[in-house]
Amino acid sequence: MALARYAGFSLDTDDPQALAEFYCKLLDAEVSYTSEEFVYLKEPSLGFVKVDKHVPPTWPAPDVPKQAHLELGVDDLEAGEAAILELGATKPEHQPQPDRWRVLLDPAGHPFCISVMS
C-alpha cells in the first residue's frame, strides 16, 4: 500500500500567472487554483510558485543547475518545436540529441524536453 499519492509537480518562478498561461496553452490545460503566490493546473497536476528574486537555471552551464525538468510528448518533433517556440519558449544552443529530442526553455527559464511519443 502506497504511503502517499502523486499530487503534482511545481516550478518556481517570479510570475506564476504568466508561466501558468504558457503551460495552459502548451498542454491545453485548465487552471484549478490561482492566487498571487501560486497557480495550479488540473491536468496535468502542475503548479507554479512565486519566488522572489527567482534565478532561472543556466543549463547547460552549471552555475545554476536545472534541478528538474519535464518530459513532454509531441506527434512531430519539428512542428511541435515550432509551435512551442511561438508560445514563448526558447531553444538553447546546446542540444544533446536533437534527432531524438529537443530541449526547450519555458518563459521562466526551466528546461523541458519534447520527443515523439509512439
C-alpha positions as CSV (number, residue, x, y, z in Angstrom):
1,M,0.0,0.0,0.0
2,A,1.4,3.4,-1.0
3,L,2.1,5.8,1.8
4,A,1.4,8.8,-0.5
5,R,-0.2,9.6,-3.9
6,Y,1.3,11.7,-6.6
7,A,-0.3,15.1,-6.3
8,G,1.7,17.2,-8.7
9,F,4.9,19.0,-9.6
10,S,5.6,22.7,-9.0
11,L,8.0,25.0,-10.7
12,D,9.5,28.2,-9.1
13,T,9.1,31.4,-11.0
14,D,8.8,35.1,-10.5
15,D,5.5,35.3,-12.3
16,P,3.2,32.3,-11.6
17,Q,0.3,33.6,-13.7
18,A,2.4,34.1,-16.8
19,L,4.1,30.7,-16.5
20,A,0.7,29.0,-15.9
21,E,-0.7,30.7,-19.1
22,F,2.3,29.3,-21.1
23,Y,1.7,25.8,-19.8
24,C,-2.1,26.1,-20.3
25,K,-1.6,26.8,-24.0
26,L,1.2,24.2,-24.3
27,L,-0.8,21.4,-22.7
28,D,-4.4,22.5,-23.4
29,A,-4.8,22.6,-19.6
30,E,-7.1,24.5,-17.2
31,V,-6.3,26.4,-14.1
32,S,-7.9,24.8,-11.0
33,Y,-6.5,27.3,-8.4
34,T,-4.9,30.7,-8.6
35,S,-3.5,33.3,-6.2
36,E,-0.8,35.9,-6.3
37,E,1.7,33.3,-4.9
38,F,0.6,30.1,-6.6
39,V,-1.2,28.8,-9.7
40,Y,-2.2,25.1,-10.1
41,L,-3.3,23.3,-13.3
42,K,-5.9,20.4,-13.1
43,E,-4.5,18.1,-15.7
44,P,-1.6,17.6,-15.6
45,S,-1.1,18.3,-11.9
46,L,1.3,21.2,-12.3
47,G,1.9,24.2,-10.1
48,F,3.8,27.4,-10.3
49,V,5.1,29.0,-7.1
50,K,6.1,32.7,-6.8
51,V,9.7,33.0,-5.6
52,D,11.1,36.5,-5.0
53,K,14.4,37.0,-6.7
54,H,13.9,33.8,-8.8
55,V,17.1,32.9,-10.7
56,P,16.4,30.6,-13.6
57,P,18.6,27.6,-14.4
58,T,21.6,28.3,-16.6
59,W,21.6,24.9,-18.3
60,P,23.8,23.6,-19.8
61,A,26.2,25.9,-17.8
62,P,26.4,24.5,-14.2
63,D,26.2,27.9,-12.5
64,V,22.5,27.4,-11.6
65,P,21.6,23.7,-12.2
66,K,18.3,22.7,-13.9
67,Q,17.3,20.8,-10.8
68,A,14.4,19.1,-12.6
69,H,12.7,19.1,-16.0
70,L,9.5,17.9,-17.7
71,E,9.4,15.3,-20.4
72,L,6.6,16.1,-22.9
73,G,5.5,14.1,-26.0
74,V,4.7,15.6,-29.4
75,D,3.4,14.0,-32.6
76,D,6.1,15.6,-34.8
77,L,9.4,17.0,-33.4
78,E,9.8,19.9,-35.9
79,A,6.2,21.0,-35.9
80,G,5.9,20.6,-32.1
81,E,9.1,22.6,-31.5
82,A,7.9,25.4,-33.9
83,A,4.5,25.7,-32.2
84,I,6.0,25.7,-28.7
85,L,8.5,28.4,-29.6
86,E,5.6,30.5,-30.9
87,L,4.1,30.2,-27.4
88,G,7.1,31.9,-25.9
89,A,9.6,29.1,-25.2
90,T,13.2,29.5,-26.3
91,K,15.7,27.0,-27.6
92,P,19.1,26.8,-26.1
93,E,22.1,26.3,-28.5
94,H,23.2,23.1,-26.7
95,Q,21.1,20.1,-27.8
96,P,22.3,16.8,-26.6
97,Q,20.5,14.6,-29.1
98,P,18.4,16.8,-31.4
99,D,17.5,13.9,-33.7
100,R,15.8,12.2,-30.7
101,W,14.6,15.1,-28.5
102,R,14.8,18.8,-28.2
103,V,15.5,20.8,-25.0
104,L,13.5,24.0,-24.8
105,L,13.2,26.6,-22.0
106,D,9.9,27.8,-20.7
107,P,9.4,31.6,-20.2
108,A,10.9,31.4,-16.7
109,G,14.0,29.5,-17.9
110,H,13.1,26.0,-16.8
111,P,14.4,23.3,-19.3
112,F,11.9,20.8,-20.6
113,C,12.3,18.1,-23.3
114,I,10.0,17.2,-26.2
115,S,10.2,14.0,-28.1
116,V,8.0,12.0,-30.4
117,M,5.8,9.6,-28.5
118,S,4.9,6.4,-30.3
